[in-house]
Every structure is written in C-alpha cells, then in structure tokens.
C-alpha cells in the first residue's frame, strides 16, 4: 500500500496502481486486504479460508506468502511469552 492507502505494486522501481494489476496480483491484494481487515475488526488469531490461492501461479503464491509474513511476524511478536 502507498501512503494514501491505495494498493500499488513495485515493478523495477515503478509503482503500478491496483487498476493495472493482473488477475493473480488482484487476488493476492484482495486476500491480504481481507486478512488485514479481519485482524483489525475481529482480533482473531486465525482465519478459515476456502482455497483462496488455488488458481494462482507460483509467482503470485510467493507474492502472497511474502505479504503475509509481516502480519504473522507482528502476531508472533505480540503473543510470544516474555523471556
């Protein structure tokens, strides 16, 4: 997301707006947006989804996985026991 809250994709230093995303890139953005919304609204530690990445190619599956690592690492940091 850019500073204004719009989804953009950095392609070789150029910011591509959501309206120009391909189908797989839009799916990735929508899944990430839904999970972030769920985290903000429901304060849930898990989510059940029905094959949201079934039709993504390997490149977009990796893109989604990399987008999920930040929220997951934040969750782990918040919920890990103190040392």
Rosetta silent file (secondary structure, phi, psi, omega in degrees, C-alpha in Angstrom):
SEQUENCE: XXXXXXXXXXXXXXXXXXXXXXXXXXXXXXXXXXXXXXXXXXXXXXXXXXXXXXXXXXXXXXXXXXXXXXXXXXXXXXXXXXX
SCORE:     score description
SCORE:     0.000 S_00000001
   1 L     0.000  147.232  176.236    0.000    0.000    0.000 S_00000001
   2 L   -89.872 -178.362 -177.752    1.167    3.508   -0.616 S_00000001
   3 L   -61.022  -24.468 -179.928    0.980    6.378    1.855 S_00000001
   4 L   -89.749    1.065  178.368   -2.585    7.173    0.777 S_00000001
   5 L    91.920    2.439  179.900   -3.829    3.646    1.476 S_00000001
   6 L   -89.650  143.170  176.002   -4.015    2.536   -2.172 S_00000001
   7 L   -71.895  130.236  171.745   -2.537   -0.784   -3.272 S_00000001
   8 E  -134.905  157.786  178.321    0.468   -0.399   -5.548 S_00000001
   9 E  -122.614  128.824  179.932    2.984   -2.927   -6.796 S_00000001
  10 E   -86.164  112.152  179.403    6.650   -2.019   -7.165 S_00000001
  11 E  -118.262  103.838  179.397    7.857   -3.323  -10.542 S_00000001
  12 L    53.147   43.308  177.126   11.501   -2.470  -11.213 S_00000001
  13 L    85.448   -2.093  178.769   11.197    0.810   -9.314 S_00000001
  14 E  -107.030  131.418  178.155    7.876    1.825  -10.892 S_00000001
  15 E   -83.073  118.597  179.655    4.711    1.937   -8.792 S_00000001
  16 E  -100.113  124.510 -179.742    1.886    0.124  -10.588 S_00000001
  17 E   -73.174  158.000 -178.450   -1.652    1.068   -9.381 S_00000001
  18 H   -53.507  -36.339 -177.698   -4.224   -1.589   -8.455 S_00000001
  19 H   -63.311  -17.429  179.837   -6.251   -0.821  -11.590 S_00000001
  20 H  -106.124    6.036  177.439   -3.362   -2.154  -13.691 S_00000001
  21 L   -66.593  151.430  170.737   -2.766   -5.362  -11.687 S_00000001
  22 L   -78.382  175.708 -177.741   -3.170   -8.705  -13.420 S_00000001
  23 H   -59.493  -45.386  179.363   -5.741  -11.238  -12.209 S_00000001
  24 H   -66.461  -39.626  178.255   -3.341  -13.072   -9.886 S_00000001
  25 H   -65.126  -37.174  176.362   -1.970   -9.846   -8.456 S_00000001
  26 H   -65.650  -40.553  178.135   -5.521   -8.642   -7.737 S_00000001
  27 H   -60.860  -45.562  179.038   -6.296  -11.940   -5.964 S_00000001
  28 H   -59.787  -47.793 -179.676   -3.183  -11.543   -3.795 S_00000001
  29 H   -61.596  -41.482 -179.927   -4.086   -7.943   -2.926 S_00000001
  30 H   -66.520  -40.786  178.221   -7.675   -8.906   -2.083 S_00000001
  31 H   -63.969  -45.976  179.421   -6.619  -11.807    0.169 S_00000001
  32 H   -62.027  -43.911  179.510   -4.121   -9.603    2.025 S_00000001
  33 H   -61.477  -43.236  179.687   -6.706   -6.810    2.391 S_00000001
  34 H   -65.256  -40.428  179.361   -9.328   -9.215    3.742 S_00000001
  35 H   -68.510  -39.018  176.698   -6.894  -10.730    6.248 S_00000001
  36 H   -65.801  -39.722  176.446   -5.743   -7.310    7.446 S_00000001
  37 H   -62.762  -43.466  177.754   -9.381   -6.211    7.811 S_00000001
  38 H   -59.556  -43.261  179.404  -10.133   -9.375    9.753 S_00000001
  39 H   -61.849  -40.724 -178.607   -7.184   -8.703   12.049 S_00000001
  40 H   -72.760  -37.957 -173.083   -8.357   -5.142   12.726 S_00000001
  41 H   -88.791  -45.287 -170.856  -12.039   -5.912   13.198 S_00000001
  42 H   -96.609  -16.746 -176.788  -12.205   -9.364   14.759 S_00000001
  43 L    51.300   41.239 -177.430   -8.946   -9.521   16.706 S_00000001
  44 L   -94.258  147.589  178.901   -8.849  -13.199   15.776 S_00000001
  45 L   -93.025   -0.008  177.475   -5.720  -15.334   15.926 S_00000001
  46 L  -152.615  164.383  177.015   -6.816  -17.492   12.975 S_00000001
  47 L  -143.298  143.245  176.327   -8.910  -17.426    9.815 S_00000001
  48 L  -106.440  123.907  179.670  -10.589  -20.162    7.808 S_00000001
  49 L  -127.453  153.323 -177.232  -10.465  -19.644    4.062 S_00000001
  50 L  -106.759   87.778  175.247  -11.660  -21.818    1.209 S_00000001
  51 L    49.720   56.204 -177.574   -8.775  -22.248   -1.237 S_00000001
  52 L   -71.056  -16.185 -177.477   -8.103  -18.542   -1.934 S_00000001
  53 L  -115.889   13.379 -176.025   -4.878  -19.313   -3.799 S_00000001
  54 L   -53.486  -38.901 -173.699   -5.930  -22.460   -5.676 S_00000001
  55 L  -103.269   11.530  178.587   -5.682  -20.818   -9.106 S_00000001
  56 L   -82.169  146.007  174.262   -2.620  -18.629   -8.517 S_00000001
  57 L   -77.130  165.295 -176.311    0.581  -19.306  -10.397 S_00000001
  58 H   -55.726  -37.208  179.790    3.756  -19.980   -8.345 S_00000001
  59 H   -60.729  -46.027 -178.164    4.969  -16.356   -8.675 S_00000001
  60 H   -75.017  -26.703  172.960    1.763  -14.956   -7.171 S_00000001
  61 H   -64.925  -41.364  177.394    1.692  -17.643   -4.453 S_00000001
  62 H   -65.777  -38.896  178.212    5.166  -16.450   -3.393 S_00000001
  63 H   -60.672  -43.865  178.362    3.954  -12.836   -3.542 S_00000001
  64 H   -64.666  -44.653  179.805    1.071  -13.687   -1.215 S_00000001
  65 H   -60.788  -41.089  179.419    3.339  -15.612    1.160 S_00000001
  66 H   -68.455  -32.819  176.933    5.752  -12.684    1.371 S_00000001
  67 H   -70.610  -24.993 -179.543    2.837  -10.320    2.047 S_00000001
  68 H   -87.004  -16.024 -176.831    1.641  -12.489    4.911 S_00000001
  69 H   -67.803  -31.983  179.714    4.984  -12.738    6.690 S_00000001
  70 H   -67.640  -53.066  177.419    4.784   -9.211    8.089 S_00000001
  71 H   -59.930  -37.654  179.479    1.384   -9.625    9.813 S_00000001
  72 H   -65.036  -43.308  179.730    2.421  -13.087   11.009 S_00000001
  73 H   -66.010  -35.316  175.480    5.686  -11.814   12.470 S_00000001
  74 H   -64.229  -41.055  179.584    3.773   -8.988   14.191 S_00000001
  75 H   -63.149  -46.046 -179.693    1.368  -11.558   15.636 S_00000001
  76 H   -61.564  -43.192 -179.561    4.195  -13.743   16.930 S_00000001
  77 H   -63.201  -39.043 -179.206    5.951  -10.747   18.493 S_00000001
  78 H   -70.774  -33.448 -170.575    2.730   -9.651   20.245 S_00000001
  79 H  -109.074    5.689  178.475    1.824  -13.098   21.547 S_00000001
  80 L   -80.798  144.841  179.933    5.169  -14.661   22.404 S_00000001
  81 L   -68.223  148.651  178.727    5.869  -15.161   26.113 S_00000001
  82 L   -65.072  148.646  179.747    8.421  -12.817   27.704 S_00000001
  83 L   -83.299    0.000    0.000   11.926  -14.199   28.064 S_00000001
